[in-house]
Amino acid sequence: DEILADPAVQKAIETEGEVTVVKDVCNLDRAFGGRIAGVIAKDYGDNSFAGAVNLELTGAGGQSFCAWSVDGMNVTLTGEANDYVCKGMAGGGIAIRAGPTAPLKGGGPSN
């Protein structure tokens, strides 16, 4: 709701323009992105939006993070996400990167 209330986001969706939003999220933000996808899909369907809503997020994505994302939604989360990431994804791009304090070692298979 906060993101959709931003006039720059509204304009980008209405005109198929481009906007970038930088925001913190927490795991209470369940199904984050679902309403954004719904507003885009209402006017353009699942895959005909020619604009770009770029979301650069930090923190913890809650359950069903970016559920029902559509073309034009480009989400980068630095942190972690709960289960069902991108369930029902119809398009767009989602990248999740471990935060700088994550106790992970790259370069090998998970055990």
Backbone bond lengths (Angstrom), bond angles and torsions (degrees), N, CA, C in turn:
res aa  C-N    CA-C-N  psi(-1)  N-CA   C-N-CA  omega(-1)  CA-C   N-CA-C  phi
1 D - - - 1.452 - - 1.530 111.07 -
2 E 1.330 115.92 -42.17 1.463 120.52 179.50 1.524 111.11 -62.70
3 I 1.301 116.44 -42.17 1.466 120.57 -179.80 1.523 109.80 -68.30
4 L 1.322 117.34 -44.18 1.463 120.61 -179.31 1.523 112.36 -67.68
5 A 1.324 118.13 -20.72 1.469 121.35 177.74 1.525 112.08 -78.84
6 D 1.320 117.17 -13.98 1.465 121.85 -179.25 1.534 109.37 -69.76
7 P 1.338 118.27 121.45 1.468 120.81 -179.37 1.527 113.64 -56.58
8 A 1.328 117.67 -33.39 1.466 120.29 179.42 1.529 110.77 -67.25
9 V 1.321 116.95 -37.20 1.462 121.24 177.90 1.527 109.47 -69.00
10 Q 1.316 116.56 -44.73 1.465 120.68 178.09 1.525 111.16 -57.82
11 K 1.323 116.46 -44.83 1.466 120.79 -179.26 1.530 110.88 -64.20
12 A 1.346 116.29 -43.37 1.468 119.90 -179.58 1.526 110.89 -61.26
13 I 1.325 117.21 -39.53 1.466 119.93 179.69 1.527 110.03 -70.62
14 E 1.317 117.23 -43.53 1.472 120.80 -178.03 1.527 112.85 -65.36
15 T 1.340 116.68 -35.56 1.474 120.48 -174.17 1.520 113.27 -106.14
16 E 1.329 117.40 5.11 1.458 122.77 -173.84 1.524 110.91 55.45
17 G 1.335 113.89 41.15 1.460 121.43 177.22 1.514 110.46 -90.68
18 E 1.324 115.18 -159.34 1.463 121.04 -178.35 1.517 109.58 -130.42
19 V 1.323 115.75 140.12 1.453 121.95 177.85 1.523 108.44 -145.29
20 T 1.319 116.25 147.82 1.461 121.83 175.14 1.520 108.28 -122.33
21 V 1.321 115.56 130.09 1.460 122.43 178.81 1.523 107.44 -119.25
22 V 1.325 116.38 131.29 1.460 122.62 176.37 1.518 106.86 -110.49
23 K 1.335 117.10 126.31 1.460 120.27 -171.97 1.518 110.75 -154.47
24 D 1.326 115.51 150.45 1.461 121.55 170.18 1.522 108.40 -90.01
25 V 1.323 116.78 144.61 1.462 121.71 175.10 1.525 108.61 -128.87
26 C 1.322 115.32 159.48 1.467 119.72 174.66 1.520 108.15 -134.47
27 N 1.325 116.84 168.81 1.455 118.89 -173.05 1.528 113.24 -70.85
28 L 1.309 118.20 -0.49 1.464 120.69 172.11 1.521 111.19 -81.15
29 D 1.338 116.80 -14.67 1.463 122.26 178.71 1.521 108.84 -81.06
30 R 1.323 116.30 72.39 1.465 121.08 -176.82 1.521 110.44 -74.39
31 A 1.318 115.60 143.69 1.465 123.17 -178.57 1.525 111.07 54.30
32 F 1.332 115.76 36.34 1.464 120.54 178.70 1.519 109.20 -54.05
33 G 1.299 116.71 134.12 1.451 122.44 177.73 1.515 113.88 95.23
34 G 1.327 118.10 -14.46 1.455 121.38 -178.25 1.524 113.08 -61.34
35 R 1.311 117.19 -41.53 1.469 119.89 -180.00 1.525 111.08 -71.58
36 I 1.310 116.35 -36.53 1.467 119.79 177.24 1.528 108.82 -61.60
37 A 1.327 116.06 -46.71 1.465 120.62 178.26 1.524 110.84 -60.33
38 G 1.322 116.71 -40.37 1.455 120.55 -179.63 1.511 113.36 -63.04
39 V 1.339 116.27 -40.49 1.465 120.38 179.04 1.530 109.95 -66.32
40 I 1.315 116.71 -42.32 1.468 120.24 178.63 1.529 109.86 -65.26
41 A 1.329 117.05 -48.09 1.468 121.06 -176.81 1.528 112.08 -65.27
42 K 1.314 117.35 -30.11 1.468 120.38 179.13 1.529 110.67 -58.37
43 D 1.329 116.23 -40.82 1.467 120.30 -177.36 1.526 114.27 -94.44
44 Y 1.342 116.99 -28.04 1.466 119.33 -170.93 1.521 114.46 -123.54
45 G 1.299 118.49 -3.40 1.459 120.20 -174.41 1.524 110.53 77.72
46 D 1.319 115.71 -171.30 1.462 120.28 -175.79 1.526 114.10 -74.24
47 N 1.336 117.55 -26.45 1.462 116.84 -171.06 1.523 114.92 -143.15
48 S 1.332 118.97 26.52 1.466 117.52 178.91 1.532 113.29 -118.29
49 F 1.329 118.09 8.93 1.465 121.25 175.95 1.520 108.69 -75.27
50 A 1.320 117.22 120.55 1.464 121.53 -176.31 1.524 113.22 -93.33
51 G 1.322 117.16 -3.76 1.460 120.81 179.97 1.517 111.36 -87.13
52 A 1.340 114.97 -167.01 1.461 120.27 179.35 1.521 110.07 -145.80
53 V 1.316 115.01 123.33 1.460 121.60 171.40 1.522 104.93 -108.96
54 N 1.328 115.49 103.52 1.460 122.16 -177.16 1.525 108.65 -96.85
55 L 1.319 116.60 122.46 1.456 122.10 -178.46 1.520 108.47 -116.08
56 E 1.318 116.46 115.89 1.460 122.21 178.67 1.513 107.08 -107.24
57 L 1.335 115.76 105.62 1.451 121.86 -169.99 1.518 111.64 -114.28
58 T 1.320 114.93 152.84 1.458 122.25 175.62 1.516 107.90 -133.29
59 G 1.326 116.79 135.84 1.459 120.43 176.38 1.505 112.34 130.47
60 A 1.339 114.83 -141.00 1.458 121.61 -176.92 1.518 110.00 -121.62
61 G 1.315 116.17 117.32 1.461 120.86 176.47 1.519 109.19 -77.77
62 G 1.313 117.03 129.81 1.455 121.40 -178.62 1.511 112.57 -76.09
63 Q 1.326 115.00 -174.80 1.458 121.57 -179.53 1.524 110.51 -55.15
64 S 1.304 116.43 138.47 1.465 124.73 179.89 1.529 112.23 61.17
65 F 1.307 116.72 37.12 1.462 122.82 178.37 1.520 109.59 -54.60
66 C 1.308 117.13 127.52 1.469 125.38 179.62 1.525 113.10 60.29
67 A 1.317 116.12 32.31 1.464 120.13 176.28 1.522 109.46 -59.37
68 W 1.295 116.01 140.33 1.465 124.19 174.37 1.528 113.40 63.61
69 S 1.317 117.93 28.06 1.469 119.84 179.36 1.527 110.54 -62.31
70 V 1.315 115.08 151.64 1.467 121.81 -176.61 1.526 109.71 -127.13
71 D 1.329 115.86 168.96 1.461 120.29 177.30 1.524 110.23 -53.28
72 G 1.312 115.01 139.53 1.451 121.11 179.97 1.512 113.51 97.34
73 M 1.316 117.03 -14.27 1.467 120.63 174.74 1.526 107.91 -92.12
74 N 1.316 116.10 119.38 1.458 121.87 179.85 1.519 107.16 -123.57
75 V 1.322 115.89 110.78 1.461 121.18 -171.87 1.521 110.03 -118.95
76 T 1.322 115.37 129.39 1.454 121.77 172.76 1.517 107.57 -121.40
77 L 1.317 116.94 122.17 1.461 122.61 177.83 1.514 108.29 -114.72
78 T 1.312 116.00 122.84 1.460 121.13 172.06 1.518 105.83 -101.78
79 G 1.323 115.13 110.36 1.459 120.74 -176.09 1.510 109.79 150.74
80 E 1.326 115.57 -123.61 1.453 120.94 -177.93 1.523 109.37 -147.63
81 A 1.329 115.92 163.18 1.459 120.34 178.49 1.519 109.65 -138.19
82 N 1.305 114.88 151.22 1.446 123.33 -178.91 1.531 109.77 -80.80
83 D 1.308 117.26 -166.96 1.459 121.24 -177.60 1.530 112.84 -72.93
84 Y 1.297 115.04 163.33 1.462 124.62 178.64 1.531 113.56 62.64
85 V 1.304 117.45 36.82 1.464 121.03 174.95 1.523 108.42 -59.11
86 C 1.304 116.27 130.52 1.471 124.09 175.49 1.521 114.87 62.89
87 K 1.313 118.80 25.39 1.471 118.12 179.64 1.527 109.11 -61.03
88 G 1.282 116.69 137.48 1.451 121.38 -179.25 1.513 113.61 71.60
89 M 1.316 117.72 21.40 1.466 122.09 -177.36 1.527 110.43 -62.98
90 A 1.344 115.93 126.18 1.456 120.92 178.72 1.523 111.63 -104.91
91 G 1.313 117.62 -13.50 1.456 121.26 -179.24 1.509 110.23 172.04
92 G 1.311 115.40 -169.09 1.455 120.34 -178.42 1.511 111.16 86.51
93 G 1.313 115.66 -173.13 1.454 121.08 -179.80 1.517 110.41 -136.88
94 I 1.315 116.36 135.37 1.456 122.22 -179.05 1.525 107.94 -129.19
95 A 1.331 116.45 128.62 1.464 121.36 175.04 1.521 108.07 -128.54
96 I 1.329 116.03 131.64 1.464 120.99 177.23 1.515 107.29 -120.67
97 R 1.320 114.45 123.44 1.466 120.86 -179.23 1.516 109.04 -117.96
98 A 1.304 116.27 140.10 1.456 119.97 176.73 1.524 109.70 -63.40
99 G 1.316 115.10 142.54 1.459 120.13 177.88 1.516 111.04 -70.75
100 P 1.328 117.05 167.35 1.467 120.89 -175.40 1.533 113.98 -65.25
101 T 1.319 118.60 -19.18 1.460 120.01 -179.28 1.533 112.31 -104.25
102 A 1.319 118.02 8.62 1.464 121.08 -179.53 1.523 110.36 -65.81
103 P 1.333 117.07 135.84 1.467 120.58 -178.51 1.531 111.84 -84.46
104 L 1.328 115.96 51.90 1.458 121.10 -177.67 1.518 110.37 -114.08
105 K 1.328 115.18 147.57 1.452 120.56 174.51 1.522 107.02 -116.67
106 G 1.312 116.91 127.27 1.455 120.60 179.38 1.502 112.22 -86.49
107 G 1.324 115.99 173.33 1.446 120.89 172.73 1.503 116.11 95.10
108 G 1.309 118.74 3.07 1.457 118.71 179.96 1.504 110.95 -150.77
109 P 1.327 116.42 173.39 1.453 120.13 -179.52 1.526 111.71 -71.07
110 S 1.313 115.97 154.91 1.464 120.86 175.41 1.520 109.10 -75.82
111 N 1.281 116.56 146.81 1.481 120.75 176.67 1.496 109.85 -110.84
